[in-house]
Amino acid sequence: MPAVSPEWILLPVFGHLVWIFILFVMVSVKRMQATKAGSLSIDELAHNGREPEQSRRWARNLDNQFQVPMLFYALVALLFATEAVTAAQIALAWVFLLGRIVHTFVQISGDNVTLRGRVFTINFAALALMWLVFFYSRLAFL
């Protein structure tokens, strides 16, 4: 079996960063559409935090990308620092990324909180498993 290149785990990290940039663009586009349509003034957005529905969902999802995913970034840094990147970690990182992307589409498409919770659980479980595998490999000697 060929050795796993630790750099491979950077691909889902890069994918998530690209996803965040896409979400920034989408929030901006939705806000510009709302101001052009007259349903939102720039002053209302800047000073009152008023957000029309068409951009609110995108903005909320963008906020979500700076919550649990930060635990993902911390873990990837630890995996590199301790030379603990494995094929399992890479596979789980991809599950996490795909779960974040699916979560976005579920969140922006409607109010199906049950489905959104299930998708969140999948990517959260992938991240939790990544952490467990990491701690087990580091603490197995105890």
TAQUI-V948317 format. One record per residue. N is the residue number from 1. RES is the residue in three letters. PSI is psi in degrees with one decimal (* if undefined). OMEGA is omega in radians with two decimals (* if undefined). NEAR is the number of other C-alpha atoms within 8 Angstrom. Layout:
n=N res=RES psi=PSI omega=OMEGA near=NEAR
n=N res=RES psi=PSI omega=OMEGA near=NEAR
This chain:
n=1 res=MET psi=128.6 omega=-3.11 near=2
n=2 res=PRO psi=150.2 omega=3.11 near=3
n=3 res=ALA psi=149.9 omega=3.12 near=4
n=4 res=VAL psi=128.0 omega=3.07 near=8
n=5 res=SER psi=122.0 omega=-3.12 near=5
n=6 res=PRO psi=-28.7 omega=-3.11 near=10
n=7 res=GLU psi=-19.9 omega=-3.14 near=6
n=8 res=TRP psi=-27.9 omega=3.14 near=8
n=9 res=ILE psi=-15.4 omega=3.10 near=12
n=10 res=LEU psi=-20.1 omega=3.13 near=8
n=11 res=LEU psi=-49.5 omega=3.07 near=8
n=12 res=PRO psi=-29.6 omega=3.05 near=10
n=13 res=VAL psi=-48.4 omega=3.09 near=11
n=14 res=PHE psi=-42.5 omega=3.11 near=8
n=15 res=GLY psi=-40.9 omega=3.13 near=9
n=16 res=HIS psi=-39.5 omega=3.09 near=9
n=17 res=LEU psi=-42.5 omega=3.08 near=8
n=18 res=VAL psi=-42.7 omega=3.14 near=8
n=19 res=TRP psi=-42.3 omega=3.11 near=9
n=20 res=ILE psi=-43.3 omega=3.12 near=10
n=21 res=PHE psi=-39.5 omega=3.08 near=8
n=22 res=ILE psi=-43.2 omega=3.14 near=8
n=23 res=LEU psi=-39.4 omega=3.06 near=12
n=24 res=PHE psi=-44.7 omega=3.13 near=9
n=25 res=VAL psi=-44.5 omega=-3.12 near=8
n=26 res=MET psi=-41.1 omega=3.09 near=9
n=27 res=VAL psi=-45.0 omega=3.13 near=11
n=28 res=SER psi=-45.1 omega=3.13 near=8
n=29 res=VAL psi=-47.0 omega=-3.12 near=8
n=30 res=LYS psi=-37.9 omega=3.11 near=10
n=31 res=ARG psi=-40.4 omega=3.10 near=13
n=32 res=MET psi=-40.4 omega=3.10 near=8
n=33 res=GLN psi=-40.3 omega=-3.13 near=8
n=34 res=ALA psi=-39.4 omega=3.13 near=13
n=35 res=THR psi=-37.0 omega=3.11 near=11
n=36 res=LYS psi=-33.7 omega=3.13 near=7
n=37 res=ALA psi=-11.4 omega=3.12 near=7
n=38 res=GLY psi=3.1 omega=3.14 near=7
n=39 res=SER psi=-3.4 omega=-3.13 near=8
n=40 res=LEU psi=133.3 omega=3.02 near=13
n=41 res=SER psi=153.7 omega=3.13 near=8
n=42 res=ILE psi=-36.5 omega=3.12 near=7
n=43 res=ASP psi=-42.3 omega=3.12 near=7
n=44 res=GLU psi=-42.1 omega=3.14 near=10
n=45 res=LEU psi=-45.4 omega=-3.06 near=11
n=46 res=ALA psi=-38.3 omega=-2.99 near=7
n=47 res=HIS psi=-25.7 omega=-3.10 near=6
n=48 res=ASN psi=-10.2 omega=-3.11 near=7
n=49 res=GLY psi=15.3 omega=3.13 near=7
n=50 res=ARG psi=132.9 omega=-3.09 near=7
n=51 res=GLU psi=121.3 omega=3.09 near=9
n=52 res=PRO psi=155.1 omega=-3.09 near=10
n=53 res=GLU psi=-39.0 omega=-3.07 near=6
n=54 res=GLN psi=-27.9 omega=3.11 near=9
n=55 res=SER psi=-20.8 omega=-3.11 near=12
n=56 res=ARG psi=-45.1 omega=-3.13 near=9
n=57 res=ARG psi=-42.9 omega=3.12 near=10
n=58 res=TRP psi=-44.3 omega=-3.12 near=13
n=59 res=ALA psi=-40.1 omega=3.12 near=10
n=60 res=ARG psi=-40.8 omega=3.13 near=8
n=61 res=ASN psi=-38.7 omega=3.08 near=12
n=62 res=LEU psi=-43.1 omega=3.07 near=11
n=63 res=ASP psi=-40.4 omega=-3.14 near=8
n=64 res=ASN psi=-26.6 omega=-3.11 near=8
n=65 res=GLN psi=-5.1 omega=3.12 near=11
n=66 res=PHE psi=21.2 omega=3.11 near=8
n=67 res=GLN psi=-99.5 omega=-3.13 near=8
n=68 res=VAL psi=-38.9 omega=-3.14 near=9
n=69 res=PRO psi=-22.2 omega=3.10 near=8
n=70 res=MET psi=-31.4 omega=3.06 near=9
n=71 res=LEU psi=-31.0 omega=3.08 near=9
n=72 res=PHE psi=-47.2 omega=-3.13 near=9
n=73 res=TYR psi=-40.2 omega=3.11 near=9
n=74 res=ALA psi=-42.3 omega=-3.13 near=8
n=75 res=LEU psi=-42.8 omega=3.13 near=9
n=76 res=VAL psi=-40.5 omega=3.10 near=9
n=77 res=ALA psi=-42.2 omega=3.11 near=8
n=78 res=LEU psi=-39.5 omega=3.12 near=9
n=79 res=LEU psi=-41.8 omega=3.10 near=11
n=80 res=PHE psi=-46.5 omega=-3.07 near=10
n=81 res=ALA psi=-32.2 omega=-3.10 near=7
n=82 res=THR psi=7.3 omega=-3.12 near=6
n=83 res=GLU psi=47.1 omega=-3.07 near=7
n=84 res=ALA psi=17.1 omega=3.12 near=10
n=85 res=VAL psi=126.4 omega=3.12 near=11
n=86 res=THR psi=168.9 omega=3.08 near=8
n=87 res=ALA psi=-37.3 omega=3.12 near=7
n=88 res=ALA psi=-42.7 omega=3.12 near=6
n=89 res=GLN psi=-41.2 omega=3.13 near=11
n=90 res=ILE psi=-44.5 omega=3.13 near=11
n=91 res=ALA psi=-44.3 omega=3.13 near=8
n=92 res=LEU psi=-34.2 omega=3.09 near=12
n=93 res=ALA psi=-39.6 omega=3.09 near=14
n=94 res=TRP psi=-40.5 omega=3.09 near=9
n=95 res=VAL psi=-43.4 omega=3.12 near=11
n=96 res=PHE psi=-49.6 omega=-3.13 near=13
n=97 res=LEU psi=-48.9 omega=-3.13 near=13
n=98 res=LEU psi=-37.3 omega=3.08 near=9
n=99 res=GLY psi=-38.8 omega=3.11 near=12
n=100 res=ARG psi=-40.0 omega=-3.13 near=11
n=101 res=ILE psi=-46.7 omega=3.11 near=9
n=102 res=VAL psi=-40.5 omega=3.12 near=9
n=103 res=HIS psi=-40.4 omega=3.10 near=11
n=104 res=THR psi=-49.7 omega=-3.08 near=10
n=105 res=PHE psi=-35.6 omega=3.08 near=8
n=106 res=VAL psi=-43.3 omega=-3.10 near=11
n=107 res=GLN psi=-40.3 omega=-3.09 near=12
n=108 res=ILE psi=-16.8 omega=-3.04 near=9
n=109 res=SER psi=-11.6 omega=-3.13 near=6
n=110 res=GLY psi=-162.5 omega=-3.06 near=6
n=111 res=ASP psi=31.9 omega=3.12 near=5
n=112 res=ASN psi=82.5 omega=-3.06 near=8
n=113 res=VAL psi=-33.1 omega=3.12 near=6
n=114 res=THR psi=-48.4 omega=3.12 near=6
n=115 res=LEU psi=-42.5 omega=3.12 near=8
n=116 res=ARG psi=-39.9 omega=3.10 near=11
n=117 res=GLY psi=-39.2 omega=3.12 near=8
n=118 res=ARG psi=-43.9 omega=3.13 near=8
n=119 res=VAL psi=-43.8 omega=3.10 near=11
n=120 res=PHE psi=-41.7 omega=-3.13 near=11
n=121 res=THR psi=-38.2 omega=3.13 near=8
n=122 res=ILE psi=-49.0 omega=-3.10 near=11
n=123 res=ASN psi=-29.0 omega=3.05 near=14
n=124 res=PHE psi=-41.1 omega=3.12 near=10
n=125 res=ALA psi=-39.2 omega=3.10 near=8
n=126 res=ALA psi=-43.4 omega=3.13 near=12
n=127 res=LEU psi=-43.8 omega=3.12 near=13
n=128 res=ALA psi=-41.2 omega=3.11 near=8
n=129 res=LEU psi=-38.2 omega=3.07 near=9
n=130 res=MET psi=-44.9 omega=3.12 near=11
n=131 res=TRP psi=-43.3 omega=3.14 near=9
n=132 res=LEU psi=-43.6 omega=3.11 near=8
n=133 res=VAL psi=-42.4 omega=3.12 near=9
n=134 res=PHE psi=-51.2 omega=-3.11 near=10
n=135 res=PHE psi=-38.6 omega=3.12 near=9
n=136 res=TYR psi=-44.1 omega=-3.11 near=8
n=137 res=SER psi=-30.1 omega=-3.11 near=8
n=138 res=ARG psi=-29.9 omega=-3.03 near=7
n=139 res=LEU psi=5.6 omega=-3.08 near=7
n=140 res=ALA psi=-22.0 omega=-3.11 near=7
n=141 res=PHE psi=-15.0 omega=-3.11 near=4
n=142 res=LEU psi=* omega=* near=3
